[in-house]
Structure formats: C-alpha cells, structure tokens
C-alpha cells in the first residue's frame, strides 16, 4: 500500500541526502525536512487531515517550531483548540511556556519528525506539568531511532503517519 503522506513529502522535496547533524545530536546521511514541506498548503492540509483522523483529544499541542503549523492546521481542519509549547519562558509580556488552555484536558502532541523522542517527551512533560493528560504523540515522520521506546516508557503512544523506511523505498 502506498502511503499518500510519504509520497507528498517526497514530491515536496522533504527527503535530503548528505551529511547532517540532527537536533537529537546524532549524525545522519538522511534528513527529512518536514518543515519546508509544511510551507506548501496542499501538503500541510493533507497532513492536518491525516492527523485529525487519528486525533482523540480535547486539544492539539505542538512544540515550537515544527509542531506549531501542525497544531494550527489540525485545529483548523478539526475545530479542536490548539496550544503552543515554547522552548522556554520568555522575558517579556505574559510569561509562560504554554500558550492555550490545557489544564484538565486530554492533549495530543504533534511533531514534525521524531528521532530520539526527547523533544516530544519535553512537550508531554510540559503539558502534564500544566494539568493536561497526555498519552499520545502523533508525528509526521518517525525515524525509528528510539522515540517510540522512550515515549512508551512514559506511558505515551507514538503514532507515525510515515516511517522513514517508507520515504526510502
């Protein structure tokens, strides 16, 4: 079966080959640039609808930067509110790591790419610290390098729209 999201990502030029340093600190000869693919409205819309089909929470949340367009587009596609998770407190205006209401809600975290799972776990911890229930992360692409095991150890299911092996085939 052909994965439509994988095909859209390939057509959008998201799969890059070379030598790359990933945000996890690992080195790879493959880089999946989901962020650039998300700048294309048709790709973003298709991904948001695919996430929406797997969404069963009260709020969809994304860690800045990659998760934000996913959370916004999914909210627009489903009517479910969204929240943004910052990488840290800001020093001006209204302080806070989370923008949006999450307390007492079941939050689903969305990610562009998961490798080690550390970024997703950070987002889940922030949401839990603010009173949300989090037991699922939906990622556009899972690289299959430990994220699923790390999240499972915290009681969190990882749902991948695409596995990196599908992009390579």
N, C-alpha and C positions, 0 to 999 in steps of 0.2 A: 504494500500500500504506500502510495506517495504521500508524504507529509506536505500539505499545502504551505504551511508556515516556513518549513525548510526551503521550499522552492522560492518563496517570496524573498527570503533572506539572501539566498544565493543570487537571485536576479538583481537585488538591491546592492550587491557588492559587499555584503557583510563579512564574507569569508576572505581573510587575508593570509598570505603565506610569507614568511620571512623569519626574522628573529625578534621576539617581543618579550618585554617584561610585563607580566600581568599584575593587576592590583593585589593579588594574593602574595606577590613576591616571587612567584615561580616564573621560569623562563619557558617559552613555547615557540614552536615553529609555526603555530596556527593562532590567529587572532580572530575572534568573532566580534565584529563591530556592530552590535545591535543598535547602539545609539545613532549611528549615521543612517541606518535603515529606518529608524523611527521618525526621521525627518521627512519621510515620504508618506503623505496622508493615507494612501491606499494600504501600505504595509502596516502603519500604525493602527488603522481601523480594523484590519483583519486580525491583528494580534489582540486588540482590545476585545473583539467579539469572541475570539477563542478563549481568552481569559474569562470573560463573562460567562461562558458556558460551564466553566469549572468553579465559579465563584459561589460560595455558600455562606457568606458572612454579612455583617451589618455595615462594614466599612472596608474599603480597599486602601492600603497604605504602600507608599514607596519611599525608599531611601534616596536622597539626592545624590547624584544627578540622574542616573539611569532609570530609577524606579518612578520618578515623578511624571514623565509623559505617559508612562504605562498606567499609573494610578488615575491620572486625569482622563485619559482616553477611555479607560474602563468605566469610570464613573459616568462619563457622557453616554457610553453605549448601554449602560445598565440602569442608570438612575440611582445607583448606590453612592453614598457620600465617600469622599476620599480624604486621606490625611498625608501630609508630607513629613518625613523624618529628616532632620538636619544632621550633619556630621558632628555638630557641637553647638553649644549655646552661642548666640550672637551677643555682641556687646552693646546693642542699641535697640531702641523701640521696645516692643513687648518681647521679653526674653522667653525662651522655650525651645526645646528640641523638636517638639511635635506641633505641627500646625494642623488643626482639625480636632474634632471631638472623637475620642477613642475610649474614654473611661466607660466601663460597663458594657462594651460592645465586643462582638466577635470580629476580629480584624484578620484580613488575609493580606499578607505581604506579597508584593510583586517585585520581581527583579529582572533585569535585562539578561545577565549572564551569571551563573553560579560556577565557581571553581572549588575553592576550599569550603565555602559556605559561611565564612566569617562575617561578611557584610550582611548577609541575610540574618544571621544569628544576632548581630548587633541590632538590627531593626526590630527583631522579635523581642529582644530583651528590653529595648526602649518602650515598645508598646505595652509589654507586660508590666513594666515599672509604672506606667501611667494608667493601669487598671483594665487594660484590654485582655481578652482571651485570644491567644494566637496558637493555632495548631496546624497551620498550612502556609506554605510559601509556594507561589506559582512563579516559575522562571520561564523566560522565553527560551533560553538555551542553557542546558546543563552540560558542562564539560566532562562530567563523570570522574572528577578528581577529588572526591571526598565530601562534597556538600551534602549529599543525601545521608551519609552515615553520621556526619556531625549534627545535622538537624534532627535526625531520628533519635539521637542520644538525648535530645532535649524535648522529646515528645512532639516533634514537628514533622509533618509530612511534606516532602518535596514533590511537586508536580511540575514536570518539564513539558513544555509544548514541543520542544525539539531536543534531541540528544546530539552532541557534536558528531557522533558517528553517522547520523543521518545527513549532516552537511557534507561530510567527506565522501559519501557514497555517490 
